[in-house]
Amino acid sequence: MIEAKNICKRFADREVLSGIDLDIRPGMIFGLLGPSGAGKTTLIKIITGQLVFESGEVKVFGKNVADLTGEDKRQIGIMMDDHGVYDRMSCADNLKIFADIFGVPYSNIAKTLKEVGLEDAAKKPAMKLSKGMRARLRLARVLMVSPKLLFLDEPTSGLDPMTMRYIHKLIMEQKEKGCTIFLTTHNMEEASVLCDEVALLNEGKIIERGAPEDVCRRYNHQRKILIHLTTGEDIELAHDTYSAGKISSLMEQGTVETIHSSEPSLETVFIELTGRRLESEEEVKYA
Amino acid sequence: MRNVVTIVKKQLKDTLKNKTVLIQFVMFPVLTLIFEHAINIPDMPELFFAKLFSVMYMGMAPLTAVAAIISEEKEKNTLRVLMMANVKPWEYLIGVGIYVWTICMVGAGVIATSFPAKDIPFYLAVMAAGFIISIAVGACVGIFAPNQMVSTSMVLPVMLVFSFAPMLAMFNDKIEKIARIFYTQQIRILLNNMTFDGIKPESFAIVAVNALLAIILFFAAFRKKGLE
C-alpha cells in the first residue's frame, strides 16, 4: 500500500528525515511513534504529497506519490493534527462541502455523523463543539469518503480518555472494513492497543520497528518477575524454574497482592534506545 | 467546475454567518439609500452620495472580503484541507472571486435603484469592472498574509487609498492629481459622465493599467507564496 525507500528531507541546514524506509501492507494499522519534533508529521506530508523531499522514493497504491490521480487521492483520507473546520458552519454543512467535492451522496452525511457519535450535533456550529467533538468531526470528514488509506496525525492528542477510546473504536472499525491506517502518535499505549506494526522515529531516523509485542520482547533483557506482597514487601525474582516454586509457595500462602513480569513497554524501549521519553514531561503533566 | 461551485456555495453559507464580512457588503448600499433619500442639500450634484459611496464600496468591500476570506482559511488550516481534497488553487480563487463579485454586484444593484433606469447598465458595467480589479488586489493581500491579523493591517492602507482618494480629490487639487492614477478615481470620473460614449481614452487606459498591474501582482504573489 505504501512503500518508501531512503527518504531524506532537510529544512535549511537541519536534516529532519534521514534514510526512511517503509513497507506498509494493505489492511494493517501502522504506527509511527516518536516525540514531538521527531519528523512524524513531515513524513506524513511527504507520503501524502504535501511536501517535496530531497532524495528517495515514495509509492502509494504502487504509484509514485507525484503521479497520484484525483481518483487515487479520493481514496486517501488525511486527518492532520492542525487541520481546521469551518467554525461558523454546522457539522452537517462542514461535511456537505466535502460531500460536494468528492461526489459523495448527502445521505452519507447523517450516516457518518451517527458513526462518530455526532448525530445530535448535526446542526450545531462547529465553534460550539468541544475539543473531542471537533476531533470526531475532523475524523467524520475523512471517513465519509470511505477511504482505502487513512492517515491520522496524532488523532487523540490532548483528548480525554473517553473520547480517546471512542476514536480508537472508530479506527478499529475502519481496519475491519479493510482500510489501511497510518497513524502517528507519541502515546505508546495507543500504539500498543491499535497497531499491527510500529516504527520508533527519533531525530529523523527509524531506530526500531516491528509488531509492538515483538519490539518489547526484543528488549526484555532483565527477564524478572516483580511481586508485591500483602505485607507491603516487594520482591524481584529471576525468570527461571527456581522462581516457579517460590511463586507457587507464595500463592499458596496467599501473600501475593500483585505480580508482574518485567518485559518493557514501547516507552521503556524508546528510553533505552534514545535516553529520552516519547512524551515530554510537560505533555505528561498536562495530558 | 464542480469544485468552483462548491466553493461558491460554501462561501454563501459561511458569509451569512460571518458578520465582519457581511457588514462590508451591506454597509454602503444601505448608507447610499439612506443618504440619497434623507439628505438634500441645495446645489449638491445629482446622485452625489450614490456615486461617492459606489466608489468607496468598490475600493473597500471586495478587497477586504477577499483578503479576509483567504487569510482566515490559511490561519485555520481549512485551505490546506481543501487543497488535499484535490481542490486546485485556481478553483478556490475563482470560486471566492465569483462569490465576492456576485455579492458586490447585488450591492451595486441596490445602489443602482437610486439611478435613472437609462444609466443603470452603464453603472453596473463600470462597477463590475472595478470589482474585478479590487478582487485581484484583495487576493494578493490574502495570498501574502499568513493570518487574519496581518491581512487586516496590510489591507487597511490599500483600502484607504483606493476608497478615500476619490473623496479627498474633490476637495484638494494636489490629491486629485495623485488620485487620478488610481482606478477608483477614474471610475468616479466615469460615473460622473455616465455614458459609454463619454469614456475618455485616458480613463480607459488608467483603469486598464490598474487592472493589468493587479493581475500581474496577483500572479507574482501566487507564484511566490502559493496558497499555503
Interface residues (C-beta under 8 A of the other chain):
Chain A: T48 Q50 G70 K73 R74 I78 M80 D82 H83 G84 V85 Y86 D87 R88 M89 D93 I97 F98 D100 I101 F102 G103 P125 R141
Chain B: R2 N3 V5 T6 K9 K10 K13 D14 K17 N18 K76 N77 T78 R80 V81 L82 M84 A85 N86 V87
